[in-house]
Amino acid sequence: MQKEITHVWQFRHPPEIVWEYLTNSDLIALWLMPNDFKPIAGHQFMFKVPPVPALDFDGLVYCKVLEIKPPERLSYSWKYGPEKAKSEWIP
């Protein structure tokens, strides 16, 4: 069973400004988490936060850019936790 979450937001800014905040690693870190994101399809990157041992969370979120179509579409996957090594990327 494939799970998908889709969010749609309206911003009162030109698409190019919003796109910059979604695809620039330093700007992503300001509103989400520190990361090593690059706007390249297939790029694997990580979000990094402090670990939470009680939840068996090492603080690393493994991600992969699935699709990028500037400035209209950005899709990436997330996986974390003890099962991350066994899981597959969702296309």
C-alpha positions in Angstrom: 0.0 0.0 0.0 1.5 3.3 -1.1 0.8 6.3 1.1 0.9 9.8 -0.2 0.5 13.2 1.5 -0.2 16.2 -0.6 -0.2 19.7 0.7 -1.5 22.7 -1.3 -0.7 26.2 0.0 -1.3 29.7 -1.5 1.4 32.3 -1.0 1.2 36.0 -1.9 4.7 35.9 -3.5 5.9 35.2 -7.0 6.6 31.5 -7.7 10.3 32.2 -8.0 10.6 33.5 -4.4 8.7 30.5 -3.0 10.8 28.2 -5.1 14.0 29.6 -3.7 12.8 28.8 -0.1 11.9 25.3 -1.2 15.1 24.5 -3.0 17.9 26.5 -1.3 19.5 24.4 1.5 20.3 27.4 3.7 16.7 28.8 3.4 15.2 25.3 4.0 17.1 25.1 7.2 15.5 28.4 8.4 12.0 27.0 8.3 12.4 23.3 8.5 15.7 21.5 9.4 19.4 21.7 8.6 20.1 19.7 5.5 22.3 19.0 2.5 19.6 19.4 -0.1 20.4 20.0 -3.8 17.7 20.6 -6.4 18.7 17.6 -8.6 16.5 14.7 -9.4 17.9 11.6 -7.7 20.0 13.5 -5.2 20.0 11.8 -1.8 20.1 14.2 1.2 19.5 14.3 4.9 17.6 16.4 7.3 19.5 16.5 10.7 18.0 17.2 14.1 18.9 16.2 17.6 18.4 12.5 18.3 15.4 11.3 20.4 16.6 7.9 21.9 13.3 7.3 23.7 11.7 7.1 20.2 14.6 5.1 18.7 15.2 8.2 16.4 18.9 9.0 15.6 18.0 12.5 14.4 18.6 11.7 10.7 15.9 11.8 8.1 17.0 10.2 4.8 15.5 11.8 1.7 15.7 11.6 -2.0 14.6 14.1 -4.7 12.1 12.2 -6.8 11.0 15.0 -9.2 11.9 18.6 -9.8 10.3 20.9 -12.3 11.2 24.6 -11.6 9.3 26.5 -10.4 6.2 24.3 -10.4 6.8 20.9 -8.8 9.1 19.4 -6.2 8.7 15.9 -4.8 11.0 14.1 -2.4 10.7 11.1 -0.1 11.5 10.7 3.6 12.5 7.7 5.6 13.9 7.4 9.2 14.1 5.2 12.2 15.3 1.6 12.6 13.6 0.3 9.4 15.2 2.9 7.1 17.9 0.4 5.9 15.2 -2.1 4.9 12.9 0.3 3.1 12.8 1.2 -0.5 12.4 4.6 -2.1 8.8 5.3 -3.1 8.8 6.4 -6.8 
